[in-house]
């Protein structure tokens, strides 16, 4: 990762313009070109340096519901349960952890009732309890590189 990549990451988090051609506008600020910025962001996504690029919405402020969930999945069922859980469109960010609660995922729905219904449906489908851990307070930790 070179200095331009660091500057791109810093800028994308804090000063991304909302306009018809945001990368063209950023190119002026970063002494680059629109094509180079787009290609570099895509390369960082392709090589896993960035895991996603896009807006972050506060689902709760928009009337939706969001929760971190965990399950204790038997090792011999992990792959099958992963398929079952991931089949729910409300599931995002499903991760395996080296812990007693070895499957962690985020549920996002339009309403709290829908979240509760999805939790129950996952439990019914898998036969495994889901530990629902809604956030009490949100913290934002940004990644910022020194120039």
C-alpha positions in Angstrom: 0.0 0.0 0.0 1.5 3.3 -1.0 0.8 6.8 0.1 -1.9 7.4 -2.6 -3.8 4.2 -1.4 -3.6 5.6 2.2 -4.9 9.0 1.0 -7.7 7.3 -0.9 -8.8 5.3 2.2 -8.6 8.4 4.4 -10.6 10.5 1.9 -13.3 7.8 1.2 -14.1 7.6 4.9 -14.5 11.3 5.6 -14.8 13.4 2.5 -16.5 11.4 -0.3 -18.4 13.8 -2.5 -22.0 13.2 -3.4 -22.1 14.3 -7.0 -22.4 12.8 -10.5 -18.7 11.9 -10.8 -17.2 11.8 -7.3 -14.0 10.1 -8.3 -13.3 12.8 -10.9 -13.8 15.4 -8.1 -11.5 13.4 -5.7 -8.9 13.1 -8.4 -8.3 16.8 -8.2 -7.8 16.7 -4.5 -5.5 13.6 -4.6 -3.4 14.7 -7.6 -4.6 11.6 -9.5 -7.1 10.7 -12.2 -10.6 9.5 -12.1 -9.6 6.2 -13.7 -6.7 5.6 -11.4 -8.8 6.2 -8.3 -11.5 3.8 -9.5 -8.9 1.2 -10.5 -7.1 1.5 -7.1 -10.3 1.1 -5.1 -11.2 -1.9 -7.2 -7.7 -3.4 -6.7 -8.0 -2.9 -2.9 -11.4 -4.7 -2.9 -10.0 -7.5 -5.1 -7.0 -8.1 -3.0 -8.9 -8.0 0.3 -7.3 -4.8 1.6 -10.8 -3.3 1.6 -13.7 -5.6 2.4 -16.4 -3.3 1.1 -17.0 0.1 -0.4 -20.3 1.8 0.0 -22.5 3.8 2.3 -23.2 2.8 5.9 -26.8 3.3 6.8 -28.1 3.5 10.4 -31.0 1.0 10.1 -32.4 1.8 13.5 -32.7 5.5 12.7 -34.5 4.6 9.5 -37.0 2.6 11.5 -35.4 -0.8 11.1 -33.8 -3.3 13.5 -30.2 -4.6 13.7 -28.6 -7.1 16.0 -25.4 -9.1 16.4 -26.2 -12.8 16.8 -24.2 -15.9 17.8 -24.7 -19.6 17.8 -23.0 -22.6 19.2 -22.8 -24.9 16.2 -21.5 -28.4 16.4 -18.3 -28.7 14.3 -19.8 -31.6 12.3 -22.8 -29.5 11.3 -21.0 -26.1 10.7 -21.1 -26.1 6.9 -24.7 -27.2 6.7 -25.8 -24.7 9.4 -23.9 -21.9 7.6 -25.8 -22.7 4.4 -29.1 -22.6 6.3 -28.3 -19.3 8.1 -27.0 -17.6 5.0 -30.1 -18.5 3.1 -31.9 -15.8 5.1 -31.6 -12.5 3.2 -31.7 -10.7 6.5 -28.3 -12.2 7.4 -25.0 -10.3 6.8 -21.4 -10.6 7.9 -21.5 -14.3 8.9 -18.2 -15.3 10.5 -16.7 -18.4 12.0 -14.9 -17.9 15.4 -12.7 -20.1 17.4 -14.9 -20.0 20.5 -17.7 -21.9 22.1 -20.1 -19.6 20.2 -18.5 -20.3 16.9 -20.9 -18.6 14.4 -21.4 -14.8 14.5 -23.6 -12.8 12.2 -25.6 -9.6 11.9 -29.3 -9.5 11.3 -30.9 -6.5 9.7 -34.6 -6.1 9.1 -37.2 -3.4 8.5 -38.9 -3.8 11.9 -38.1 -5.3 15.3 -40.9 -7.8 14.8 -39.3 -9.0 11.6 -36.0 -9.4 13.4 -37.7 -11.5 16.1 -39.5 -13.6 13.4 -36.2 -14.2 11.6 -34.4 -15.2 14.9 -37.2 -17.7 15.5 -37.1 -19.0 11.9 -33.3 -19.5 12.1 -33.7 -21.5 15.3 -36.6 -23.5 13.8 -34.6 -24.3 10.6 -31.3 -25.2 12.3 -32.5 -26.5 15.6 -29.9 -24.4 17.4 -30.6 -21.5 19.7 -29.6 -18.0 18.5 -28.1 -15.6 21.0 -29.5 -12.2 20.2 -27.2 -9.3 21.3 -28.7 -6.0 20.1 -26.3 -3.0 20.5 -26.7 -0.8 23.5 -24.4 2.0 22.2 -22.7 2.5 18.9 -19.1 3.4 18.6 -17.4 4.4 15.4 -13.7 3.6 15.0 -12.3 5.0 11.8 -9.1 3.9 10.1 -6.9 6.9 9.4 -3.4 6.9 8.0 -0.9 9.6 8.7 0.0 11.6 5.7 
